[in-house]
Amino acid sequence: MPTVPPVRRTAARLAALLVATLALGVATVPVSPASAASPTGLLAAAPGDDDEGGTPALRAQLDAASKGWLDARAALARSVARQKQLGTELTTINAELGTRDAKVGEIAGVAYRSGRLGTASALLSSGSPEGFMDRAAALEQVAAQEDRALRELIDTRDRATRTQTALAVEIQEQRKQVAVMAKRKQQAEQALEVANRKAAAADDGESGDSGDNRGTSSANAEPARRSSDGSWPPESCSVNDPTPADGCITPRTLHALQQAKAAGFTRYVSCHRPSGSGEHPKGRACDFAAQKDGFGGVASGGDRTYGNNLAAYFIRNSDALAVLYVIWFKRIWLPSSGWKAYSGGNGDPSSDHTNHVHLSVY
């Protein structure tokens, strides 16, 4: 959305004041995206409280698509683990079934050879009442053992059938989750395609060159806490935001912030914002400045490399940190699709994300 003339006049006044302040040698502090100074001393265009580029509808689509994709991937992982467990159980049951089947077959063979009169003959051939009772007790025990062997065989076969059925259910579950992941991937990519097409049309077909976002990172983050089933538990904006933005963030957002700093990414960061349509008001997003002193103009040189490497760190550790998406230099990284073009900014470094790396977490 173009900046109106009053805002430009305000920016010009602030720029003049900043230049005067620097001339007097007064120290300055890092500033937020809404009032960030560029290396030239000119203020970056003021994006206001909703400066993530694109539209609220686009961000809602990306949020839902990435969450749905991550949920489906977690469900798929659980189903694969369950299938592996059931496969092991079935192997054990089949081995047990073979043993019991052989035992019952042996009992049946003995019964066939001895004939129906075997039991009566054994009782009548006893030479005394005591012998008769002893043989009757022995035969009763044999019959009980044969009956138990038969019942155990039937039970083992039932367990094998139930396990086979459970395996079939897990295979169906996996197919369903794979389909959900594909649908969520398509949802995100279609939303971006529509937004980028509109942005290109508004710019007379020129969407701009995002350049090369490739960076390097070998640092591994400590995984954030998951539920016992491997899913991400819901979290509220419940812990203090340690950045100058103040406010609150979620525990997972704080974890990602701390892990990035532990990996050496210690430049200026701003997380919570009280208004807007993105994840900042929910405490689920942070903006990591590429420059040392705050969110200035378009990053270049070592600052651009810093941003590239920071984005690479979040991508490398996306599963451990529950990353929904990363935005950097007019491109967005999604767990379902990788890097995609991200247009629709206001033409300023903040909404174009050319001066900071945006991180959103689940």
C-alpha positions as CSV (number, residue, x, y, z in Angstrom):
1,M,0.0,0.0,0.0
2,P,1.6,3.4,-1.1
3,T,2.7,5.8,1.7
4,V,0.6,8.9,1.9
5,P,2.3,12.3,1.7
6,P,1.8,13.2,5.4
7,V,3.8,10.1,6.4
8,R,6.6,11.2,4.0
9,R,6.6,14.6,5.5
10,T,6.8,13.1,9.0
11,A,9.6,10.8,7.9
12,A,11.5,13.8,6.4
13,R,11.2,15.7,9.7
14,L,12.4,12.7,11.7
15,A,15.3,12.2,9.2
16,A,16.4,15.8,9.7
17,L,16.2,15.5,13.4
18,L,18.3,12.3,13.3
19,V,21.0,14.0,11.2
20,A,21.1,16.9,13.7
21,T,21.3,14.5,16.6
22,L,24.2,12.6,15.0
23,A,25.9,15.8,14.3
24,L,25.8,16.6,18.0
25,G,27.3,13.3,18.8
26,V,24.3,12.0,20.8
27,A,24.2,8.2,21.0
28,T,21.3,6.4,19.4
29,V,19.8,3.0,20.2
30,P,18.4,0.2,17.9
31,V,15.0,1.0,16.5
32,S,12.0,-1.0,15.4
33,P,11.0,-1.7,11.8
34,A,8.5,1.2,12.1
35,S,11.3,3.7,12.7
36,A,14.5,2.1,11.6
37,A,17.4,4.2,10.4
38,S,19.3,3.3,7.3
39,P,23.1,3.6,6.9
40,T,22.5,6.8,4.9
41,G,20.7,8.5,7.8
42,L,17.3,8.4,6.1
43,L,14.5,6.6,7.8
44,A,13.1,3.5,6.3
45,A,9.5,3.8,5.2
46,A,7.2,3.6,8.2
47,P,5.2,0.3,7.8
48,G,2.9,0.8,10.8
49,D,1.8,-2.1,12.9
50,D,1.1,-4.6,10.1
51,D,4.3,-4.6,8.0
52,E,4.7,-8.3,7.1
53,G,3.9,-7.7,3.4
54,G,1.1,-9.4,1.6
55,T,-2.3,-9.3,3.1
56,P,-4.0,-10.5,6.3
57,A,-5.8,-13.1,4.2
58,L,-2.5,-14.4,2.7
59,R,-0.9,-14.7,6.1
60,A,-4.0,-16.5,7.5
61,Q,-3.7,-19.0,4.6
62,L,0.0,-19.5,5.1
63,D,-0.5,-20.0,8.9
64,A,-3.3,-22.6,8.4
65,A,-1.5,-24.4,5.6
66,S,1.8,-24.7,7.5
67,K,0.1,-25.7,10.7
68,G,-2.0,-28.3,8.8
69,W,1.1,-29.6,7.1
70,L,3.1,-29.9,10.3
71,D,0.2,-31.6,12.1
72,A,-0.2,-34.1,9.2
73,R,3.5,-34.8,9.2
74,A,3.4,-35.5,13.0
75,A,0.4,-37.8,12.5
76,L,2.2,-39.6,9.7
77,A,5.3,-40.1,11.9
78,R,3.1,-41.6,14.7
79,S,1.4,-43.9,12.2
80,V,4.6,-45.1,10.7
81,A,6.0,-45.8,14.2
82,R,2.7,-47.7,15.1
83,Q,3.0,-49.7,11.9
84,K,6.6,-50.7,12.7
85,Q,5.5,-51.8,16.2
86,L,2.6,-53.8,14.8
87,G,4.8,-55.4,12.3
88,T,7.2,-56.6,15.0
89,E,4.2,-57.9,17.0
90,L,2.9,-59.8,14.0
91,T,6.2,-61.5,13.4
92,T,6.3,-62.7,17.0
93,I,2.6,-63.8,16.8
94,N,3.2,-65.7,13.6
95,A,6.2,-67.5,15.1
96,E,4.1,-68.4,18.2
97,L,1.2,-69.5,15.9
98,G,3.5,-71.9,14.1
99,T,4.6,-73.5,17.3
100,R,1.0,-73.9,18.7
101,D,-0.2,-75.1,15.3
102,A,2.4,-77.9,15.3
103,K,1.5,-78.8,18.9
104,V,-2.2,-79.1,18.2
105,G,-1.4,-81.1,15.1
106,E,0.7,-83.6,17.1
107,I,-2.2,-84.0,19.6
108,A,-4.6,-84.6,16.8
109,G,-2.3,-87.2,15.3
110,V,-2.0,-89.1,18.6
111,A,-5.8,-89.0,18.9
112,Y,-6.2,-90.4,15.4
113,R,-3.8,-93.3,16.0
114,S,-5.2,-94.3,19.4
115,G,-8.8,-94.2,18.2
116,R,-12.0,-93.5,20.1
117,L,-11.6,-96.5,22.4
118,G,-8.2,-95.5,23.7
119,T,-9.6,-93.7,26.7
120,A,-12.0,-96.6,27.7
121,S,-9.4,-99.2,27.1
122,A,-7.0,-97.4,29.4
123,L,-9.5,-97.3,32.2
124,L,-10.7,-100.9,31.8
125,S,-7.2,-102.3,31.8
126,S,-6.5,-101.0,35.3
127,G,-6.0,-103.9,37.7
128,S,-7.6,-102.2,40.8
129,P,-10.0,-99.4,41.8
130,E,-7.0,-97.3,42.8
131,G,-5.4,-97.8,39.4
132,F,-8.7,-96.9,37.7
133,M,-8.8,-93.6,39.6
134,D,-5.2,-92.8,38.9
135,R,-5.7,-93.5,35.2
136,A,-8.9,-91.4,35.2
137,A,-7.1,-88.5,36.8
138,A,-4.2,-88.7,34.3
139,L,-6.6,-88.8,31.3
140,E,-8.4,-85.8,32.7
141,Q,-5.2,-83.9,32.9
142,V,-4.2,-84.9,29.4
143,A,-7.6,-83.7,28.1
144,A,-7.2,-80.4,29.9
145,Q,-3.8,-79.9,28.4
146,E,-5.2,-80.7,24.9
147,D,-8.0,-78.3,25.4
148,R,-5.7,-75.5,26.6
149,A,-3.4,-76.1,23.7
150,L,-6.4,-75.7,21.3
151,R,-7.7,-72.6,23.0
152,E,-4.2,-71.0,22.9
153,L,-4.0,-71.7,19.2
154,I,-7.3,-70.1,18.6
155,D,-6.4,-67.1,20.7
156,T,-3.1,-66.7,18.9
157,R,-4.8,-66.8,15.5
158,D,-7.3,-64.1,16.7
159,R,-4.4,-61.9,17.8
160,A,-2.8,-62.3,14.4
161,T,-6.1,-61.3,12.7
162,R,-6.5,-58.3,14.9
163,T,-2.9,-57.2,14.3
164,Q,-3.3,-57.6,10.5
165,T,-6.4,-55.4,10.7
166,A,-4.6,-52.8,12.7
167,L,-1.8,-52.8,10.2
168,A,-4.3,-52.2,7.4
169,V,-5.8,-49.3,9.4
170,E,-2.4,-47.7,9.9
171,I,-1.7,-47.9,6.1
172,Q,-5.0,-46.2,5.5
173,E,-4.0,-43.5,8.0
174,Q,-0.7,-42.9,6.3
175,R,-2.4,-42.5,3.0
176,K,-4.8,-40.0,4.5
177,Q,-2.0,-37.9,6.1
178,V,0.1,-37.9,2.9
179,A,-3.0,-36.6,1.1
180,V,-3.5,-33.9,3.8
181,M,0.1,-32.8,3.4
182,A,-0.3,-32.6,-0.3
183,K,-3.4,-30.5,0.0
184,R,-1.8,-28.2,2.6
185,K,1.2,-27.8,0.3
186,Q,-1.1,-26.9,-2.6
187,Q,-3.0,-24.5,-0.4
188,A,0.1,-22.5,0.5
189,E,1.5,-22.4,-3.0
190,Q,-1.8,-21.4,-4.6
191,A,-2.2,-18.6,-2.0
192,L,1.3,-17.3,-2.8
193,E,0.8,-17.6,-6.5
194,V,-2.3,-15.5,-6.4
195,A,-0.7,-12.9,-4.1
196,N,2.5,-12.7,-6.3
197,R,0.4,-12.4,-9.5
198,K,-1.6,-9.5,-8.0
199,A,1.6,-7.8,-6.8
200,A,3.2,-8.2,-10.2
201,A,0.2,-6.7,-11.9
202,A,0.3,-3.7,-9.5
203,D,3.9,-3.2,-10.4
204,D,3.2,-3.4,-14.2
205,G,4.6,-6.9,-14.3
206,E,7.8,-6.2,-12.5
207,S,7.9,-8.2,-9.2
208,G,11.5,-7.4,-8.5
209,D,14.6,-9.6,-8.1
210,S,14.9,-11.3,-4.7
211,G,18.5,-12.3,-5.4
212,D,20.2,-15.3,-3.7
213,N,18.9,-16.3,-0.3
214,R,21.3,-19.2,0.1
215,G,23.3,-19.2,3.3
216,T,25.1,-21.7,5.5
217,S,24.6,-23.0,9.0
218,S,25.9,-26.1,10.8
219,A,24.5,-25.3,14.2
220,N,21.9,-27.6,15.7
221,A,19.2,-26.2,17.9
222,E,17.9,-28.0,21.0
223,P,14.4,-29.3,20.2
224,A,11.5,-27.4,21.7
225,R,9.1,-29.4,24.0
226,R,6.6,-31.6,22.2
227,S,3.6,-33.6,23.5
228,S,4.0,-37.3,24.2
229,D,2.6,-38.1,20.8
230,G,5.1,-35.9,19.0
231,S,2.7,-33.1,18.2
232,W,3.1,-29.4,19.2
233,P,1.0,-28.5,22.2
234,P,-1.0,-25.2,22.0
235,E,0.7,-22.3,23.7
236,S,-0.4,-18.8,24.6
237,C,1.4,-15.5,24.7
238,S,2.4,-16.2,28.3
239,V,6.1,-15.3,28.8
240,N,7.8,-11.9,28.8
241,D,9.3,-10.8,25.5
242,P,13.0,-10.1,26.4
243,T,13.5,-7.9,23.3
244,P,13.0,-4.1,23.3
245,A,9.6,-4.7,21.8
246,D,8.4,-5.7,25.2
247,G,5.0,-7.5,25.6
248,C,4.6,-11.3,25.6
249,I,5.6,-14.2,23.5
250,T,5.0,-18.0,23.6
251,P,7.5,-20.4,25.2
252,R,8.3,-21.8,21.8
253,T,9.1,-18.4,20.4
254,L,11.3,-17.7,23.4
255,H,13.1,-21.0,22.8
256,A,13.7,-20.2,19.1
257,L,15.0,-16.8,20.1
258,Q,17.4,-18.2,22.7
259,Q,18.6,-21.0,20.4
260,A,19.4,-18.5,17.6
261,K,21.4,-16.3,20.0
262,A,23.2,-19.4,21.3
263,A,24.2,-20.2,17.7
264,G,25.8,-16.7,17.4
265,F,23.0,-14.6,15.9
266,T,23.0,-11.8,18.4
267,R,22.0,-8.7,16.4
268,Y,18.9,-6.7,17.2
269,V,15.6,-8.5,17.5
270,S,12.0,-7.4,17.9
271,C,9.2,-9.9,18.6
272,H,5.9,-8.8,20.1
273,R,3.7,-6.1,18.5
274,P,0.3,-5.2,20.0
275,S,-1.6,-5.0,16.8
276,G,-1.7,-6.3,13.2
277,S,-2.8,-9.5,11.5
278,G,0.3,-11.6,11.6
279,E,1.8,-13.7,14.4
280,H,3.6,-10.8,16.1
281,P,0.5,-9.9,18.2
282,K,0.1,-13.6,19.1
283,G,3.7,-13.8,20.4
284,R,4.6,-16.3,17.7
285,A,7.0,-14.3,15.6
286,C,10.2,-12.4,15.7
287,D,12.0,-10.0,13.3
288,F,15.8,-10.5,13.3
289,A,17.7,-7.4,12.0
290,A,20.4,-8.0,9.4
291,Q,22.3,-4.9,10.4
292,K,24.1,-4.5,13.8
293,D,22.3,-1.3,14.8
294,G,18.7,-2.1,13.9
295,F,16.3,-2.3,11.0
296,G,17.9,0.1,8.5
297,G,17.9,0.1,4.7
298,V,18.3,-2.8,2.4
299,A,20.9,-5.2,3.7
300,S,24.1,-5.7,1.6
301,G,27.5,-7.2,2.0
302,G,28.2,-8.8,5.3
303,D,24.7,-7.8,6.6
304,R,23.1,-9.7,3.6
305,T,25.3,-12.7,4.4
306,Y,24.2,-12.6,8.1
307,G,20.6,-12.7,7.0
308,N,21.2,-15.5,4.6
309,N,23.0,-17.6,7.3
310,L,20.3,-16.8,9.9
311,A,17.6,-18.0,7.5
312,A,19.6,-21.1,6.8
313,Y,19.9,-21.8,10.5
314,F,16.1,-21.6,11.0
315,I,15.6,-23.9,8.0
316,R,18.1,-26.4,9.1
317,N,16.4,-26.5,12.5
318,S,12.8,-26.1,11.3
319,D,11.6,-29.4,12.8
320,A,13.3,-28.8,16.2
321,L,12.0,-25.2,16.5
322,A,8.4,-25.8,15.0
323,V,9.0,-23.3,12.2
324,L,5.9,-22.3,10.3
325,Y,7.7,-20.1,7.8
326,V,10.7,-17.8,7.3
327,I,10.6,-14.6,5.2
328,W,13.8,-13.0,3.9
329,F,14.5,-10.8,0.9
330,K,11.1,-11.0,-0.9
331,R,11.1,-14.8,-0.5
332,I,9.3,-17.1,2.0
333,W,10.4,-20.6,3.1
334,L,7.6,-23.1,3.9
335,P,8.2,-26.5,5.5
336,S,6.0,-28.0,2.8
337,S,7.5,-26.2,-0.2
338,G,10.9,-24.7,0.5
339,W,11.7,-21.2,-0.9
340,K,9.0,-19.4,-2.8
341,A,8.6,-15.8,-4.1
342,Y,6.9,-13.5,-1.6
343,S,5.7,-10.2,-3.1
344,G,3.2,-7.6,-2.0
345,G,5.4,-5.4,0.2
346,N,5.0,-1.7,0.2
347,G,8.4,-1.2,-1.4
348,D,10.1,-0.4,1.8
349,P,12.8,-2.6,3.4
350,S,10.6,-3.7,6.3
351,S,7.6,-5.0,4.4
352,D,9.9,-6.4,1.6
353,H,11.9,-8.1,4.3
354,T,15.2,-6.9,2.9
355,N,16.4,-5.6,6.2
356,H,15.3,-8.4,8.6
357,V,14.6,-12.1,8.7
358,H,11.0,-12.9,9.9
359,L,10.4,-16.1,11.8
360,S,7.0,-17.5,12.7
361,V,6.7,-20.6,14.9
362,Y,3.8,-23.0,15.5
